[in-house]
Amino acid sequence: MRAALEVLARQRAEVPALQLAGGAHPGLHPMAVVQPDRGQRLSLQAPDWDGQQTFAEVHVLATPNRDETWAYLALARRAGGRVFLCAENRLGADGWRKKLKPLESHSQNHCRLMELDPATLPSQGDPLELRPPFPEADFVSCPGLFSWDRFDPGSQLLLDFLPVTLAGRGADLGCGPGLLARQLLQRGCRHLDLVDVDQRAVAAALKNCRDDERCHGLWLDLTQESPPPGYDWVTLNPPFHGSGYEDRTLGLALLARAAGALRKGGMLWMVANEHLPYQEAIAPLHLQLLEVRQQRGYKLFQCRKNA
Ligand SMILES: C[S@@+](CC[C@H](N)C(=O)[O-])C[C@H]1O[C@@H](n2cnc3c(N)ncnc32)[C@H](O)[C@@H]1O
């Protein structure tokens, strides 16, 4: 349970509100929500905000990305009413307090709940909007997505590790904005699934793959949902942060999902920071480790699903 939700539930539970970037809590009953993370979204009963309805209160949960939180604050301003930001200290609560000079501020449970003056909030911004991160960029993305404004060095190493031909049906599990996926398309596959927990990542990946008809976007939380089975190959650069904390179980869950989704004899190519404990997890998943390469702080793995 996120500490910020607990604080909101203690302080503002009785008020029906629009909730932005939040999640489920038994004491909170939002009237509408904006939440592109599928795992969080599935836990919430309320409908998506239609972008028009106004509310007496808006509750914003700070995210690990400040620009993303700022964009949520712009939405909050547009939704009218009293605006509350709840930020965990580790996500820079004090920085937000200094920047926004709240009308009221309450500190509890390593969080700060702040009532904000709507006049101090941005008038422009939308956390769901995809755009080129800089003028010359040939891709779209948005703050909050993995490596949102550049190609990640780990993904580059993975790309260099891959064979020149990737035939058949493949998937990039946890595709982010799709900068790896669009390179994968150059290697000859006939079908590529772009899978991510963040709805914006799936949409960006499809756009960045130029809506290539071989691409299929799947908005899935791979900790709870499976992609279709039988892939000839999968690429995986597993996440190791959940809600801003290092979370090794997340990467292990995606590795298990990748193993389960491969056909017998199918191939997995994976990159991970070298300190993460994935190598020991490979054999119990009925994967045969064919190659490990250690490079610039990363480990690259090539594995085959046992026949
Ligand atoms: C390290 S990024 C890899 C992006 C891309 N494959 C690349 O190599 O450039 C990991 C991705 O996994 C996604 N992710 C995190 N948790 C997930 C989950 N439970 N289900 C599906 N995707 C998840 C993140 O949103 C992120 O885009």
The ligand as an ORCA input file, in Angstrom:
! r2SCAN-3c Opt
* xyz 0 1
  C      13.645     -1.137    -18.611
  S      12.156     -0.747    -19.492
  C      12.479     -1.506    -21.067
  C      11.967     -0.740    -22.282
  C      12.329     -1.325    -23.648
  N      12.066     -2.742    -23.734
  C      13.786     -1.091    -23.936
  O      14.596     -1.992    -23.731
  O      14.142      0.030    -24.318
  C      11.005     -1.785    -18.686
  C       9.561     -1.563    -19.073
  O       8.761     -2.510    -18.353
  C       7.519     -1.896    -18.076
  N       6.884     -2.592    -16.944
  C       7.071     -2.396    -15.618
  N       6.276     -3.207    -14.903
  C       5.563     -3.923    -15.801
  C       4.529     -4.894    -15.669
  N       4.109     -5.288    -14.469
  N       3.968     -5.401    -16.795
  C       4.390     -4.981    -18.007
  N       5.351     -4.067    -18.191
  C       5.937     -3.539    -17.100
  C       7.872     -0.465    -17.746
  O       6.736      0.380    -17.906
  C       9.005     -0.190    -18.741
  O       8.514      0.411    -19.901
*
